[in-house]
């Protein structure tokens, strides 16, 4: 790996042959504050992603995957940081690029050998609205009052990929151009918002700080035990501090961990959909879970299998809709979750389930997606009796909740605004990214509630604290206390059986949330509310008020075998349940 990016390399734009250490993107020995300020719009042209992998050679969903998207980004430098004005998902401006991109705050500085110019680094995440993996990278360049150098980027880790079947390293060179300076009002707004964001951040500590308080074996199991090699970062939120491992990548620790927005896949089901239920109940005094899908979504009106299915049934994965597993004696929540071609070949029913899934998954607009989601046949039992995990059902729950909200607040109301503005922002969860359907008319957009949420470590901490604090922020009741107790009380067994087990009993599923049995050191059995997503994304509420989290790129085997009680044992040792 190259030792550093020198001045001549950045000015000339010579090609790289692979990844460099992530530390090369950060201030080196003798670094000083930046000599220049930057408050401009930058143009990032479409650029080739170089890689040793063959994964990027073929198209996905009809789009090219070996290019960074062309985009414009306005940035403001403030006190050694480089802050993007747009922290949302930015789509490619031209062509058929698979990727959208999200930028996060980085750094500015200067080095003596840089010919009087200043340096900058920005973290970014590549993602696609059809899925929820995030590919994490860094980009660095020189700048002065007059110009910007070539920029070098690399992609070094990811939450578990899906359409692109495996991990890949990526790198390349871009010729950024500086466009117009942004006006004073915009610049002040960016700085003000960033200062608020920093104020709401909790203190970040190394997980090693708790090593003298817990048995060595417990921490060892977390840091180097099974699943550690596919973990990006994991940790515990304890009070107002976040204790984490390093952010592991294939090019060394990620140097700006707070700037990593993680795609959490199905953990979105709780973190967004369940939160929406709680906010709607608090705001309107009604529990939307009793509302019927067919009465809210026109596409389900004539689909008789949905006549008596409610939002609550969808959230419980108990719609009685599916193809593969009509025997209710088979207790397997994933029996109808057929996502790979090999399993799809087992029978006609397996193939039908596979086809139903991908006709829905690859649909981009709400109407097409709704029609695909309601098309599956009905099982021979009533809704609410048996759990069968289907992403389509959680998606329909979100579509129906959006319609339910519009009936009460008007067509301009959206479920995305309800959750992001009325819950997340108030709770100190800044710049959360939520994926939506892709529409020609923006008012048709609805959230993808089965997945599609990007969270930082700080977002996770604030979300966990909100739920642990009974939905209250500074004496303001944001979420229904009664429903929080119903769904998240760890002392009460709840939900439907899943056929999945820990060493302490069978896991249950209730309102888009996994409930993991854990017998504490003191002997009491708890049910740990857990947000759990594809590839090993975990956010777990613990009975002593702590919050555990993990972001990873597990294989299916690692995900199946990963011990969901690692965090509970550490937390139980720190402050007994």
URCOR-V358262 format. One record per residue. RES is the residue in one letter. PSI is psi as a letter, one per 20 degrees, with the letter a starting at -180 (999 if undefined). NEAR is the number of other C-alpha atoms within 8 Angstrom. D_LAST is the distance of its C-alpha to the last C-alpha in Angstrom with 1 decimal. Layout:
RES PSI NEAR D_LAST
RES PSI NEAR D_LAST
//
This chain:
X q 6 46.8
X q 6 48.8
X g 7 48.1
X r 7 48.5
X o 9 50.3
X r 8 53.4
X g 9 55.6
X h 6 58.2
X g 9 55.7
X h 15 54.3
X h 9 57.8
X h 7 59.5
X k 11 56.8
X q 7 57.3
X q 6 55.3
X r 8 52.2
X j 4 51.8
X a 8 48.0
X q 12 44.7
X r 10 44.6
X p 11 41.7
X h 12 39.6
X h 8 40.3
X i 11 43.9
X j 12 42.9
X r 9 41.7
X p 10 43.6
X a 7 45.2
X p 4 46.7
X j 6 48.7
X q 10 47.3
X r 7 48.3
X q 8 47.6
X q 11 49.2
X i 10 52.9
X r 9 53.0
X q 10 51.0
X o 9 50.4
X m 11 50.3
X r 12 51.9
X p 13 51.6
X q 12 51.6
X p 12 52.9
X o 13 51.2
X r 10 53.6
X p 9 52.6
X q 11 52.1
X p 9 52.0
X o 10 48.8
X q 8 49.9
X q 11 47.9
X i 6 48.5
X q 7 46.8
X i 6 48.9
X h 9 46.2
X j 11 47.7
X h 7 51.2
X q 7 50.9
X q 9 50.1
X p 10 47.0
X k 6 47.4
X j 5 51.0
X q 9 50.1
X p 12 50.5
X j 12 47.5
X k 9 49.1
X p 11 49.6
X q 10 47.6
X q 16 48.3
X p 12 50.9
X r 12 49.5
X q 8 50.1
X p 11 47.5
X p 12 47.9
X q 13 46.1
X p 15 46.0
X p 12 45.5
X o 9 43.8
X l 4 42.9
X j 10 42.7
X q 10 40.9
X o 16 42.5
X o 14 41.1
X q 13 42.2
X g 9 43.2
X o 7 42.3
X j 9 38.7
X a 9 38.9
X p 8 40.1
X p 8 43.7
X q 9 45.8
X p 11 48.8
X h 7 52.0
X q 7 54.4
X a 5 54.8
X l 6 52.5
X p 13 49.5
X h 10 46.4
X q 13 44.1
X r 14 43.0
X q 12 41.6
X p 11 39.1
X q 12 39.5
X r 12 37.1
X p 11 37.7
X b 13 39.2
X q 11 41.2
X q 14 44.8
X a 14 46.6
X q 14 49.9
X q 12 51.2
X h 8 54.5
X j 7 55.9
X k 10 55.4
X k 6 58.9
X j 7 57.8
X r 11 55.4
X r 15 51.7
X q 13 48.9
X q 13 46.1
X p 14 43.2
X p 13 41.4
X q 15 38.4
X r 13 38.8
X p 13 37.4
X p 11 39.6
X r 12 38.6
X p 10 40.3
X i 10 39.7
X h 7 39.9
X b 11 36.7
X j 15 33.7
X q 15 33.9
X p 14 34.4
X o 12 36.7
X p 13 36.1
X r 12 39.0
X q 13 40.7
X p 13 44.2
X q 12 46.3
X r 13 49.7
X q 14 52.1
X q 13 53.4
X a 11 56.0
X h 7 57.5
X h 5 59.9
X r 8 58.2
X q 11 55.2
X a 11 55.4
X q 14 54.4
X p 14 50.7
X p 12 48.8
X q 12 45.7
X q 12 43.4
X p 12 40.6
X i 14 38.1
X r 14 35.0
X q 13 33.7
X r 16 30.9
X p 15 32.0
X r 14 35.6
X f 8 37.2
X h 6 40.8
X o 9 41.4
X i 7 40.1
X r 8 38.9
X q 9 38.2
X q 11 41.2
X q 13 42.2
X q 12 44.5
X r 14 46.7
X a 13 49.8
X p 14 52.0
X q 12 52.6
X n 10 55.3
X q 12 53.7
X q 9 56.0
X p 10 55.6
X c 8 56.5
X q 6 56.8
X p 7 55.1
X q 10 52.6
X r 6 53.6
X h 6 52.2
X g 6 50.4
X g 8 48.4
X g 11 47.7
X h 8 46.4
X g 8 44.2
X g 12 42.6
X g 11 42.0
X g 8 40.6
X h 8 38.1
X h 9 37.1
X h 8 36.5
X g 8 34.2
X g 10 32.3
X h 7 31.9
X h 6 30.9
X i 7 28.0
X q 7 26.7
X r 9 23.6
X p 7 24.0
X p 8 24.0
X q 9 22.9
X p 9 23.1
X h 11 20.0
X i 6 21.6
X h 8 20.5
X j 7 17.1
X h 10 18.8
X j 6 19.0
X i 7 15.3
X q 11 14.2
X p 9 16.2
X h 7 19.4
X h 6 19.2
X g 11 16.2
X h 11 18.0
X g 9 21.3
X h 10 20.2
X g 11 19.5
X h 8 22.6
X j 9 25.2
X a 8 23.7
X p 8 24.8
X i 10 25.2
X h 9 25.4
X i 6 29.2
X j 8 28.9
X p 13 26.1
X g 15 27.6
X q 12 24.5
X r 11 20.8
X a 13 18.1
X p 13 15.1
X o 12 15.5
X o 10 13.9
X c 6 15.4
X k 7 19.1
X q 10 19.3
X o 13 19.4
X o 13 19.0
X q 12 21.2
X r 11 23.3
X q 9 27.0
X o 10 28.5
X p 11 30.4
X r 10 33.8
X i 7 36.9
X k 10 38.6
X r 9 35.9
X q 9 33.0
X p 11 33.5
X i 8 34.5
X m 8 33.4
X h 8 29.8
X i 7 29.4
X j 10 32.5
X o 13 31.3
X o 10 31.0
X p 11 29.2
X o 12 30.3
X j 19 27.2
X c 15 29.1
X i 12 27.3
X i 14 24.2
X h 16 26.8
X g 15 26.5
X g 13 23.3
X h 10 23.8
X g 11 27.3
X g 15 28.1
X h 13 25.0
X h 11 25.1
X g 12 28.8
X g 12 28.0
X h 12 25.7
X g 14 28.4
X g 14 31.3
X g 13 29.7
X h 12 29.1
X g 6 32.6
X i 6 34.6
X j 7 32.8
X q 7 33.1
X o 8 30.9
X i 12 32.9
X h 9 31.4
X i 8 34.1
X q 10 36.9
X p 11 39.0
X g 16 39.6
X h 15 43.4
X i 9 43.9
X h 10 42.5
X o 11 43.7
X h 7 47.5
X h 11 47.1
X i 14 45.2
X g 11 47.6
X j 6 49.9
X n 11 47.4
X h 7 47.1
X i 9 44.0
X j 11 42.1
X g 10 43.5
X j 9 40.5
X p 13 37.7
X r 12 35.6
X g 16 33.4
X g 12 30.4
X g 13 31.7
X g 14 32.0
X h 14 28.5
X j 15 27.3
X l 14 29.6
X l 15 31.4
X i 15 34.9
X k 15 36.8
X p 10 38.8
X a 13 39.4
X h 14 41.8
X h 9 40.5
X m 9 38.3
X i 8 40.0
X o 5 38.8
X i 8 35.8
X i 4 35.0
X o 6 34.0
X n 8 30.3
X o 10 30.1
X h 12 28.9
X j 7 30.9
X h 10 34.1
X k 14 36.0
X m 10 34.8
X o 11 37.9
X i 8 38.1
X q 7 40.2
X h 7 43.9
X g 6 43.6
X h 9 41.4
X h 15 43.7
X i 9 46.6
X h 8 45.2
X r 7 46.8
X h 8 48.4
X g 8 45.2
X g 15 43.2
X g 11 45.8
X g 10 45.8
X g 15 42.1
X g 14 42.5
X g 8 45.4
X g 12 43.7
X g 12 40.8
X h 8 42.9
X h 10 45.4
X g 13 42.6
X g 9 40.8
X i 8 44.0
X q 8 45.2
X h 11 44.9
X q 10 46.0
X g 12 44.3
X g 7 47.1
X h 10 47.4
X g 13 43.7
X g 12 43.4
X g 10 46.3
X h 11 44.9
X h 13 41.5
X j 10 43.0
X i 8 45.5
X q 10 43.5
X r 8 44.5
X q 9 42.5
X r 10 40.8
X k 6 42.0
X r 7 39.0
X q 8 37.9
X q 11 35.5
X i 10 31.9
X h 9 31.9
X q 10 31.3
X p 16 29.4
X o 15 31.7
X p 11 30.6
X o 9 33.4
X h 7 33.3
X h 10 36.3
X h 12 34.4
X h 16 31.9
X g 11 35.0
X h 13 36.7
X g 15 33.8
X g 14 34.2
X g 11 38.0
X h 12 37.8
X h 13 35.4
X g 11 37.9
X g 10 40.7
X g 10 38.8
X g 13 38.3
X h 12 42.0
X h 8 43.2
X h 6 41.5
X i 8 42.1
X r 8 45.1
X i 7 45.9
X i 7 45.1
X q 10 41.4
X q 11 39.2
X h 13 35.6
X g 9 35.4
X h 9 36.4
X g 12 34.1
X g 13 30.9
X g 10 32.1
X h 9 33.8
X i 10 32.0
X f 11 28.4
X g 13 28.2
X g 10 30.7
X h 9 29.5
X j 10 25.9
X j 10 27.4
X n 12 27.5
X q 8 31.0
X k 6 33.5
X p 13 31.4
X p 9 33.8
X p 10 34.0
X q 9 36.5
X r 10 38.9
X q 12 41.8
X o 8 45.1
X q 10 47.8
X h 4 51.3
X o 6 50.6
X h 6 47.5
X i 5 46.9
X i 7 46.2
X p 12 43.1
X q 13 39.8
X q 12 36.4
X n 12 35.4
X i 13 32.1
X h 13 31.4
X a 13 31.2
X k 16 32.9
X p 14 30.4
X p 12 30.5
X q 13 27.6
X r 12 27.2
X g 10 24.2
X h 11 24.5
X g 12 24.8
X g 11 21.6
X g 12 19.7
X h 11 21.5
X g 12 20.9
X g 11 17.2
X h 10 17.2
X g 12 19.5
X h 9 17.4
X h 9 14.2
X k 8 16.8
X k 10 18.0
X j 13 21.2
X p 11 22.5
X o 11 24.3
X l 4 26.1
X j 5 26.3
X p 6 27.7
X o 10 26.1
X h 11 26.6
X q 14 24.8
X o 12 24.6
X h 9 21.7
X g 6 22.3
X h 8 22.4
X g 14 19.2
X h 9 17.4
X g 7 19.5
X h 9 18.9
X j 8 15.5
X o 10 13.3
X i 11 10.6
X i 7 10.5
X p 7 14.3
X p 7 16.3
X r 9 19.1
X a 9 22.0
X q 11 24.5
X q 12 24.2
X i 12 25.0
X j 9 26.0
X q 8 23.5
X q 8 20.8
X r 12 18.0
X i 4 17.7
X j 8 15.3
X a 8 17.7
X p 12 19.8
X q 14 19.1
X r 12 20.2
X p 16 22.0
X p 13 22.2
X l 11 24.0
X j 13 24.4
X p 13 20.7
X q 13 19.2
X o 13 16.2
X o 14 14.8
X p 13 13.2
X p 13 10.4
X o 10 9.5
X r 12 6.4
X h 8 7.7
X i 7 7.4
X i 6 9.4
X q 7 8.2
X p 9 9.8
X r 14 8.9
X o 13 11.8
X o 15 11.4
X p 14 14.4
X p 12 16.5
X p 16 19.9
X p 12 21.8
X q 12 25.3
X p 10 28.2
X j 13 28.3
X k 14 24.6
X p 16 23.7
X p 14 20.0
X p 14 18.0
X p 11 14.4
X p 13 12.1
X q 13 8.4
X h 9 6.0
X j 9 5.7
X i 10 9.4
X r 12 10.5
X p 14 13.2
X q 15 14.4
X q 12 18.1
X p 13 20.9
X p 14 24.6
X r 14 26.9
X l 13 30.1
X q 13 29.0
X r 8 31.7
X h 7 31.2
X g 7 30.6
X g 9 28.0
X g 11 26.2
X h 6 26.3
X i 6 24.8
X p 9 22.3
X o 6 18.8
X i 7 16.6
X j 7 13.4
X g 10 14.5
X g 11 12.6
X g 10 9.2
X g 10 9.8
X g 11 10.9
X h 12 8.2
X h 12 5.6
X h 10 8.6
X g 8 9.3
X n 7 6.5
X p 10 3.8
X 999 8 0.0
//
